[in-house]
Amino acid sequence: MPHPLTPPRIYITSVEEGTVEDSHAAPPAKNGESSVPAVRKNSGPPSVPIPSIDLTMALSKQQFRHAANNDGALPLTSVTDSEWHPVRVPVVEDSGGNGTSQLYTRPVSPNDHSTNKTAATMAMIARKFPSLERNWPVTSQPLALLLIFAFLWAVAYAILPPELSHPTGGLMRLVFLFVGAQACGILVSLTGLPDMLGMLFWGVLYANVGWADFTGYDRVEVFLREMALVNIMLLAGLGLDYAALRSLFRFIMQLTLVPTVAEVAAVAVLSHYLLDLPWLWGVLLGLVETAISPNVVVTVLLRLKEERLGLNKGIHTLIIAMTSCNDVLAIFLFGVILGVIFSTGDLTSQILQGPIGIVIGLVYGSLCGVALLYVPSYHAKYTNGLRFTMAALAGTLSVVGSKKVGYPSAGALGCIVTAFVAGTGWRKRPPTECNEVSMYLDLLWKFLKPVSFSLIGKEVNFSVLAGETVLYGVITLLVAVLLRLGFSYLSTMGSELNWKEKAYVTLSGFPKATVQAALGPAALDLARSLNATDEYARAQTVLIVTVLAIILTAPLGALLMIKLAPRWLKRSTDERTDQYS
């Protein structure tokens, strides 16, 4: 009889090269045996590591622990000088007769005093600031983006007219909004909290001190928000695996639909009576709030994998599958409801708005996905770069084109279907023809993440913020989230998890951040583009409650998942990353 938690191969985003190489590592070497893992014979498709939206390529080079540990876990600290290039060489026999794998080391000249001084300085910094060394692989990436922004502005200042490059101009104000958001994200991440909170705070501060005046660049602001939404939808579509959906459809849907329906229904009812939102607007708000943040959840899971917590029963795989399906469902239904709300015409056209948009999205996404399977050729030199460019443009056209033809509900679905069809075909290729589109999308998200969170924070203006809206919004969120947690726990019944593991799977649905940043401002942007002034107040309410959801759930959810993991999850003693990966 199959295990109730057999492996769903459903992933949220890209697979960074080498991030979970210990997923098939062999046990520690015994006497006379090699510690190099043997090649496994497997007739099925190769296992794919758990990916991350937040950590993209930061962990790709951090592949082995210190040689003295040699347990194959994924370190988050920097590589020591003696392990300059941590690549293992073939097995050699040491003096004791035990086969051990060695490391290439950097040849150091005896006269290289500057190198020795640098190494000593880095070692001293590591001793005095261990948290800085531990977080450096992650924080170094946004710091690099800050330097890129600085170089770009310096170049722009040198070649562009003063009205475009001066810091007080609309374009430079927009650019500095993103630069400041990136810097605040770095600072907040050093405290152990999610970096998106710093980005959100900077956007709120930017608006309330009077800097958020982007006159003449309103369309650029809307387009950047749409690009963030396209990025999230493409990552969600690429994360779905057809084989896993087919084999474990019932169990995955049980963990996805039951809590989602309960939360959306609770938000719709409470917002209707407390916030005076119409029923459709209440459902729209519920769909925004119900999406789980892959940014927060997957980042925490990678940290738990390093500590080998929860690897014995496939809990990581289960949470990844649930998060992916939940986000895809929320994004798709959000697009349908948004299209119905802003549709024009008689009652019949409004009713048909959703189904017609679904058909358009399915047809467009399927055609684009099939095209990406054959163009460019698998043997072309720049295959992955061209695939990424075509996928990003196809998704962008799906979102902006659907608004142009009057069926905005087709945009999100077309984007997801494009990525799903293309990703399903790409997975069938040999491992040597690996797809790197998801990795490029992850890198793009590094740029769009501060854009998305700072722009959503920019819409929170304290001068027009009603205390009643905040109070009732908090009540709505708390009741809906608690109801979701209860139904989520009931959905785990029938599995072989104990009550603590069930509670942890339930808790993973608590953080809200990434998808909310993309969907929250969408209604307000559409109302502005259509000049639907009567819908401004409702769209603003949706945005305010969305911001409250991010502030209340993202840091608390991440903190609870990290602190409760050692108490609720078992620590694995072997070197497998996941029993069902």
matplotlib code that plots the C-alpha trace (Angstrom):
import matplotlib.pyplot as plt

x = [0.0, 1.6, 2.6, 0.1, 2.8, 4.5, 6.6, 4.9, 7.3, 5.8, 8.1, 7.6, 10.4, 13.8, 16.4, 19.6, 22.6, 24.0, 21.8, 20.8, 23.5, 23.3, 19.9, 21.6, 24.7, 25.9, 26.2, 29.6, 32.3, 33.1, 36.5, 37.9, 35.0, 34.8, 32.8, 32.0, 28.3, 27.7, 25.7, 22.1, 20.2, 16.7, 14.5, 12.3, 13.1, 15.8, 14.8, 14.8, 16.0, 13.7, 14.1, 13.8, 12.5, 14.4, 17.8, 18.3, 21.9, 23.3, 23.6, 24.8, 28.5, 28.0, 27.9, 29.9, 30.4, 33.9, 36.1, 36.2, 32.4, 32.0, 28.3, 27.1, 24.8, 24.4, 26.3, 25.3, 28.8, 31.6, 34.3, 37.6, 40.8, 42.0, 38.9, 39.3, 37.7, 35.5, 35.5, 36.2, 38.8, 38.8, 39.3, 42.9, 44.3, 45.6, 48.2, 45.6, 44.3, 40.9, 39.6, 38.8, 37.9, 40.2, 39.7, 41.6, 43.4, 44.6, 48.3, 49.6, 53.0, 55.2, 55.7, 52.0, 51.8, 48.8, 46.8, 47.7, 46.7, 43.4, 42.7, 43.6, 41.4, 38.5, 39.0, 39.0, 35.7, 34.2, 35.1, 33.8, 30.7, 29.5, 26.0, 27.6, 29.6, 26.6, 24.4, 27.0, 26.1, 22.5, 23.2, 26.0, 23.6, 21.3, 24.5, 25.7, 22.4, 22.9, 26.3, 24.7, 22.2, 25.0, 26.9, 23.7, 22.9, 26.4, 26.3, 22.9, 24.1, 27.0, 25.0, 21.4, 19.8, 19.6, 15.8, 16.2, 19.2, 18.7, 17.8, 14.7, 13.3, 10.4, 12.5, 15.3, 12.8, 11.4, 14.8, 15.8, 12.6, 13.9, 17.5, 16.3, 14.0, 17.0, 19.1, 16.4, 15.8, 19.5, 19.4, 16.2, 17.5, 20.5, 18.0, 16.6, 13.3, 12.2, 13.8, 10.5, 9.4, 12.3, 11.3, 7.6, 8.6, 10.7, 7.8, 5.5, 8.1, 8.7, 5.1, 4.4, 7.4, 6.3, 8.9, 6.5, 5.7, 6.4, 4.6, 5.0, 6.1, 2.8, 2.7, 6.3, 5.2, 2.2, 4.3, 6.9, 4.1, 2.8, 6.3, 6.5, 3.1, 4.3, 7.5, 5.5, 3.1, 5.8, 7.6, 4.4, 3.6, 7.2, 6.9, 4.0, 4.7, 2.1, 3.1, 2.8, -0.5, -1.9, -0.6, -1.4, -4.2, -6.7, -4.4, -2.8, -6.2, -7.4, -4.6, -5.1, -8.8, -10.2, -8.2, -8.4, -12.1, -12.5, -10.2, -11.8, -15.3, -14.4, -12.7, -15.7, -18.2, -16.3, -15.2, -18.8, -20.2, -17.1, -15.5, -18.6, -17.2, -19.5, -19.5, -17.3, -14.8, -14.8, -14.0, -11.3, -9.8, -10.0, -8.1, -5.3, -5.0, -5.2, -2.0, 1.0, 4.3, 6.8, 9.5, 9.1, 8.2, 10.9, 13.6, 12.7, 12.7, 16.2, 17.3, 15.7, 17.2, 20.6, 19.8, 18.2, 14.8, 11.7, 13.4, 12.3, 8.6, 8.7, 7.3, 9.4, 8.0, 4.5, 4.8, 6.3, 3.4, 0.7, 2.3, 2.7, -0.9, -2.4, -0.6, -1.6, -5.2, -5.3, -3.6, -5.9, -9.2, -8.0, -7.7, -11.1, -12.9, -11.0, -12.1, -15.7, -15.6, -14.3, -16.2, -18.5, -21.8, -25.0, -25.4, -24.9, -21.5, -20.5, -21.4, -19.5, -16.5, -14.9, -15.5, -14.3, -11.2, -10.5, -10.7, -8.5, -5.9, -5.8, -5.5, -2.9, -0.9, -0.9, 0.2, 3.1, 4.1, 4.3, 6.3, 8.8, 9.3, 10.7, 12.0, 14.9, 16.4, 17.7, 21.1, 21.3, 24.2, 22.1, 19.0, 18.4, 18.8, 16.4, 13.9, 13.9, 13.5, 10.6, 8.9, 9.1, 7.8, 5.0, 3.9, 4.1, 2.0, -0.5, -1.1, -1.0, -2.7, -5.6, -6.4, -6.2, -8.8, -11.1, -10.6, -8.1, -9.0, -7.1, -3.8, -2.9, -4.1, -2.2, 1.0, 0.7, -0.3, 2.6, 5.1, 3.4, 3.3, 6.9, 8.2, 6.5, 8.2, 11.6, 11.6, 11.4, 14.7, 17.9, 19.6, 22.5, 20.0, 19.0, 16.7, 17.9, 14.9, 13.7, 17.1, 17.0, 13.5, 14.8, 17.5, 14.9, 12.9, 16.0, 15.4, 11.6, 11.3, 12.2, 10.1, 7.1, 7.2, 8.2, 5.4, 2.8, 4.1, 4.0, 0.2, -0.2, -0.9, -1.3, -3.2, -6.1, -5.8, -8.9, -8.4, -11.7, -10.4, -7.2, -9.1, -11.7, -9.0, -7.0, -10.1, -10.9, -7.4, -7.1, -10.4, -9.8, -6.2, -7.3, -10.1, -7.6, -5.2, -8.1, -9.2, -5.7, -5.0, -8.1, -6.9, -3.8, -5.9, -5.4, -1.6, 1.0, 2.3, 2.1, 0.2, 3.3, 4.2, 0.6, 0.7, 3.9, 2.5, -0.5, 1.7, 3.4, 0.3, 0.4, 3.0, 1.7, 4.0, 5.2, 2.0, 0.2, 2.8, 2.0, -1.8, -2.6, -2.1, -3.6, -7.2, -6.1, -4.0, -6.8, -9.3, -6.9, -6.3, -10.0, -10.8, -13.3, -13.4, -16.3, -14.1, -11.1, -12.1, -12.8, -9.5, -7.7, -9.3, -8.1, -4.6, -4.6, -5.7, -3.1, -0.4, -1.7, -1.6, 2.1, 3.1, 1.2, 1.9, 5.3, 7.6, 5.5, 5.1, 8.8, 9.7, 7.3, 8.4, 12.1, 11.6, 9.1, 10.9, 13.4, 10.5, 8.0, 10.2, 12.6, 16.2, 17.3, 20.5, 21.2, 22.4, 19.2, 17.6, 14.0, 12.6, 10.3, 12.4]
y = [0.0, 3.3, 5.8, 8.7, 11.2, 9.7, 12.1, 15.0, 16.5, 19.9, 22.9, 26.6, 28.0, 27.3, 24.7, 26.4, 24.4, 22.5, 23.8, 20.5, 18.2, 16.2, 14.8, 11.7, 11.7, 8.4, 7.6, 8.4, 6.1, 3.0, 1.4, 0.7, 2.3, 5.5, 8.4, 9.2, 8.4, 5.6, 6.1, 5.1, 3.1, 4.6, 4.0, 7.0, 10.6, 12.0, 13.7, 17.5, 19.5, 21.8, 25.3, 28.8, 32.1, 34.1, 32.5, 32.0, 31.5, 32.6, 29.0, 27.5, 27.7, 26.8, 23.1, 21.3, 21.7, 22.1, 19.1, 18.2, 17.9, 16.1, 15.3, 16.7, 19.4, 22.7, 25.5, 29.1, 30.3, 31.3, 28.9, 28.9, 29.7, 26.1, 25.1, 27.8, 25.6, 23.0, 20.3, 16.8, 14.7, 11.0, 8.7, 8.4, 6.1, 7.8, 6.4, 4.5, 2.7, 4.4, 5.9, 9.5, 12.3, 15.3, 18.9, 21.0, 23.8, 27.1, 27.2, 30.1, 31.6, 32.0, 35.6, 36.4, 38.5, 40.5, 37.3, 36.2, 39.6, 39.5, 36.0, 37.0, 40.0, 37.9, 35.4, 38.2, 39.6, 36.1, 35.7, 39.0, 39.1, 35.5, 36.6, 38.7, 35.7, 33.4, 35.8, 37.0, 34.6, 36.0, 39.7, 39.9, 39.6, 42.6, 44.5, 43.8, 45.1, 48.3, 48.7, 48.1, 50.8, 53.2, 52.5, 52.9, 56.2, 57.5, 56.6, 58.2, 61.3, 61.5, 61.1, 62.0, 65.5, 67.0, 66.6, 62.9, 62.2, 64.8, 63.2, 65.4, 64.4, 61.9, 59.2, 59.4, 59.4, 56.2, 54.7, 55.8, 54.2, 50.8, 51.5, 52.5, 49.5, 47.2, 48.8, 48.6, 44.9, 44.2, 45.9, 44.1, 40.7, 41.0, 41.0, 37.6, 39.0, 38.7, 41.4, 42.3, 44.1, 46.6, 47.1, 47.6, 50.1, 52.1, 52.4, 53.6, 56.1, 57.3, 58.1, 59.8, 62.2, 63.4, 61.8, 59.5, 62.0, 60.2, 62.7, 61.7, 58.2, 56.7, 54.2, 53.0, 52.4, 50.3, 48.4, 47.5, 46.1, 44.1, 42.7, 41.6, 39.8, 38.1, 36.9, 35.3, 33.6, 32.2, 30.8, 29.3, 27.7, 26.3, 24.8, 22.5, 18.9, 17.1, 13.6, 14.6, 16.4, 13.3, 10.7, 12.6, 14.8, 14.0, 14.4, 17.6, 19.1, 18.2, 20.1, 23.0, 23.5, 22.9, 25.6, 28.0, 27.8, 28.3, 31.4, 33.0, 32.5, 34.0, 37.1, 37.6, 37.5, 39.6, 42.2, 42.5, 43.4, 45.1, 46.9, 47.5, 45.6, 44.0, 40.2, 40.0, 42.5, 40.4, 37.3, 39.2, 40.2, 36.7, 35.3, 37.9, 37.0, 33.2, 32.9, 31.4, 33.3, 31.0, 33.6, 33.1, 29.4, 28.0, 30.1, 28.7, 25.1, 25.5, 26.6, 23.5, 21.3, 22.5, 21.4, 18.1, 18.8, 17.2, 15.1, 11.7, 11.9, 14.1, 17.1, 19.5, 18.0, 18.2, 21.9, 22.8, 21.0, 22.6, 26.1, 25.8, 24.7, 27.2, 30.1, 28.9, 28.6, 32.0, 33.8, 32.1, 32.8, 36.4, 37.1, 35.7, 37.7, 40.9, 40.6, 40.1, 43.1, 45.5, 44.1, 46.5, 45.8, 43.9, 41.1, 38.4, 39.8, 40.1, 36.4, 35.3, 37.4, 34.7, 31.7, 33.5, 34.7, 31.2, 29.9, 32.7, 32.1, 28.3, 28.6, 31.4, 29.7, 26.3, 27.8, 29.7, 26.8, 24.4, 27.1, 27.3, 23.5, 23.7, 27.2, 27.6, 24.2, 22.2, 22.2, 26.0, 27.7, 30.2, 28.1, 29.0, 32.7, 32.7, 30.6, 32.9, 36.0, 34.4, 33.1, 36.6, 38.4, 35.8, 36.3, 40.1, 40.1, 37.8, 40.3, 43.6, 42.1, 40.7, 44.2, 45.5, 43.1, 43.5, 40.2, 40.8, 37.4, 35.7, 37.3, 35.4, 32.0, 32.5, 33.2, 30.2, 27.8, 29.0, 28.2, 24.9, 23.5, 24.6, 23.3, 19.9, 19.4, 20.7, 18.2, 15.3, 16.2, 14.4, 15.9, 17.1, 19.4, 21.1, 24.1, 27.3, 29.5, 29.3, 30.3, 33.4, 34.2, 33.9, 36.4, 38.7, 38.5, 39.8, 43.1, 43.1, 42.2, 45.6, 47.2, 45.2, 45.6, 49.3, 50.2, 48.5, 50.3, 53.6, 53.3, 53.5, 57.1, 57.9, 61.1, 59.3, 56.1, 55.5, 53.9, 52.0, 50.3, 49.2, 47.8, 45.9, 44.8, 43.3, 41.5, 40.1, 38.8, 37.2, 35.4, 34.2, 33.0, 31.1, 29.5, 28.5, 26.9, 24.9, 23.5, 23.0, 20.8, 18.8, 18.3, 16.5, 13.7, 10.3, 10.8, 9.1, 12.3, 12.8, 15.8, 18.0, 17.3, 18.0, 21.2, 22.3, 21.6, 23.6, 26.5, 26.7, 28.2, 31.2, 33.6, 36.0, 38.3, 37.5, 36.9, 39.6, 42.2, 41.3, 41.0, 43.7, 46.8, 45.1, 46.2, 49.8, 49.9, 48.6, 51.0, 53.9, 52.7, 52.4, 55.6, 53.7, 56.4, 54.7, 51.7, 53.6, 53.4, 49.6, 48.9, 51.1, 49.0, 45.8, 47.3, 48.4, 45.0, 43.4, 45.5, 44.5, 40.8, 41.1, 43.0, 40.7, 37.3, 37.4, 38.0, 36.1, 33.1, 32.9, 33.3, 30.5, 28.1, 28.6, 28.4, 25.5, 23.3, 21.8, 21.0, 19.7, 18.0, 15.1, 15.5, 13.2, 11.2, 10.1, 12.2, 12.1, 15.5, 14.1, 10.6, 11.3, 13.6]
z = [0.0, -1.0, 1.6, 1.9, 1.5, -1.6, -3.5, -5.2, -7.6, -7.5, -7.2, -6.8, -8.7, -10.2, -9.3, -8.5, -9.6, -6.7, -3.9, -2.6, -3.8, -0.7, -1.6, -2.9, -0.9, 0.4, 4.2, 5.8, 4.6, 6.6, 6.9, 3.5, 1.7, -0.3, 0.9, -2.7, -3.4, -5.8, -9.0, -8.4, -11.0, -11.5, -14.4, -13.6, -14.1, -11.9, -8.6, -8.7, -5.7, -3.7, -5.1, -3.7, -4.9, -2.3, -2.4, -6.2, -6.8, -3.4, -2.3, -5.5, -4.6, -0.9, -1.5, 1.2, 5.0, 6.5, 5.7, 9.4, 9.5, 6.1, 6.6, 3.3, 4.7, 3.0, 4.8, 4.9, 6.0, 3.8, 2.6, 4.5, 2.8, 3.0, 1.0, -1.6, -4.3, -2.6, -5.3, -4.3, -6.2, -6.7, -3.7, -2.5, 0.1, 3.2, 5.5, 7.5, 4.5, 4.5, 1.3, 1.7, -0.8, -0.8, -1.6, -4.2, -2.3, -3.6, -4.1, -2.0, -2.7, 0.3, -0.6, -0.9, 2.2, 1.0, 0.7, 4.1, 5.6, 3.8, 5.1, 8.6, 8.4, 7.2, 9.9, 12.6, 11.1, 11.2, 14.8, 15.9, 13.7, 13.2, 12.0, 9.3, 8.0, 8.2, 6.2, 3.7, 0.9, 1.0, 1.8, -0.8, -3.7, -2.8, -2.0, -5.5, -6.8, -4.9, -6.6, -10.0, -9.3, -8.3, -11.5, -13.6, -12.0, -12.4, -16.1, -16.5, -14.7, -17.2, -20.4, -19.8, -19.6, -16.1, -16.0, -16.3, -14.1, -11.3, -8.0, -7.7, -11.0, -11.3, -12.9, -10.3, -7.5, -8.8, -9.1, -5.6, -4.2, -5.4, -4.2, -0.7, -0.6, -1.4, 1.3, 3.9, 3.0, 3.6, 7.0, 8.1, 6.9, 9.3, 12.2, 11.1, 9.8, 6.2, 4.0, 2.4, 5.6, 5.2, 1.5, 2.5, 5.3, 2.9, 0.5, 3.3, 4.5, 0.9, 0.4, 3.8, 3.6, 0.2, -2.1, -4.0, -6.8, -10.1, -12.3, -16.0, -15.1, -13.9, -16.8, -16.0, -12.4, -13.5, -16.0, -13.3, -11.1, -13.9, -14.5, -10.9, -11.3, -14.6, -12.8, -10.0, -12.4, -14.6, -11.6, -10.3, -13.7, -14.0, -10.6, -11.4, -12.4, -14.5, -13.3, -9.6, -10.2, -11.8, -9.3, -6.1, -7.3, -4.5, -1.6, -2.9, -3.6, -0.1, 1.4, -1.0, -1.5, 2.0, 3.8, 0.8, 0.5, 4.3, 4.3, 1.2, 2.6, 5.9, 4.4, 2.0, 4.8, 7.3, 4.8, 3.5, 7.0, 8.5, 5.6, 3.4, 0.4, -2.1, -2.2, -5.4, -3.9, -0.7, -2.7, -4.5, -1.2, 0.1, -2.9, -2.4, 1.3, 0.9, -1.1, 0.9, 0.5, -1.2, -0.5, 3.3, 3.4, 1.0, 2.6, 6.0, 4.5, 3.1, 6.6, 8.1, 5.5, 6.6, 10.1, 8.8, 10.4, 9.0, 6.3, 7.5, 6.4, 3.3, 5.1, 3.0, -0.2, 1.1, 2.1, -1.3, -3.2, -1.1, -1.4, -5.2, -5.8, -3.4, -5.2, -8.7, -7.7, -6.0, -8.9, -11.5, -9.6, -8.8, -12.5, -13.2, -10.5, -11.3, -14.9, -13.9, -11.5, -14.2, -17.1, -18.9, -20.7, -19.9, -17.4, -20.0, -21.0, -17.4, -16.8, -19.9, -19.0, -16.8, -19.1, -22.2, -20.4, -19.3, -22.9, -24.2, -21.5, -22.1, -25.9, -25.7, -23.0, -24.7, -28.1, -26.5, -24.3, -27.3, -29.3, -26.5, -26.7, -30.2, -30.6, -30.2, -30.8, -27.9, -29.6, -30.1, -28.4, -26.4, -25.9, -22.3, -22.7, -25.7, -23.8, -20.9, -23.1, -25.1, -21.9, -20.2, -23.3, -23.8, -20.2, -20.4, -23.6, -21.9, -19.1, -21.0, -24.1, -22.2, -20.9, -24.4, -25.8, -22.8, -21.0, -18.2, -16.6, -19.4, -18.5, -15.3, -16.7, -20.0, -18.2, -15.9, -18.8, -20.9, -18.2, -17.2, -20.8, -21.5, -18.2, -18.5, -21.9, -20.7, -17.9, -20.3, -21.9, -20.7, -17.6, -19.8, -21.6, -18.3, -18.3, -16.7, -17.4, -13.8, -12.6, -14.8, -13.5, -10.0, -10.8, -12.4, -9.1, -7.3, -9.2, -9.1, -5.4, -4.0, -6.8, -5.9, -2.1, -2.2, -4.6, -2.5, 0.6, -1.4, -1.6, 2.2, 2.9, 6.6, 5.9, 4.3, 6.3, 8.5, 11.8, 11.4, 8.2, 10.0, 13.0, 11.0, 8.6, 11.4, 12.8, 9.4, 8.9, 12.3, 12.1, 8.6, 9.3, 12.4, 10.5, 7.8, 10.3, 11.8, 8.4, 7.3, 10.4, 9.6, 6.0, 7.3, 8.9, 7.4, 7.0, 9.1, 10.6, 14.3, 15.8, 16.0, 12.3, 11.3, 13.2, 11.5, 8.0, 9.1, 10.3, 6.9, 5.4, 7.7, 6.1, 3.5, 1.5, -2.0, -4.0, -2.0, -3.1, -6.8, -6.5, -3.9, -6.1, -9.3, -8.7, -7.9, -11.1, -13.2, -11.7, -12.5, -16.1, -16.8, -14.9, -12.7, -10.0, -8.2, -7.5, -6.1, -2.5, -2.6, -4.4, -1.8, 1.0, -0.6, -0.8, 2.9, 4.1, 1.9, 3.6, 7.0, 6.0, 5.0, 8.2, 10.6, 9.1, 7.3, 10.2, 12.7, 10.4, 9.6, 13.3, 14.4, 11.6, 12.7, 16.4, 16.5, 14.0, 16.6, 18.9, 16.4, 13.7, 14.0, 13.1, 10.4, 11.0, 7.5, 4.5, 2.4, 2.0, 1.8, 2.0, -1.0, -3.1]

ax = plt.figure().add_subplot(projection="3d")
ax.plot(x, y, z, "-o")
ax.set_aspect("equal")
plt.show()
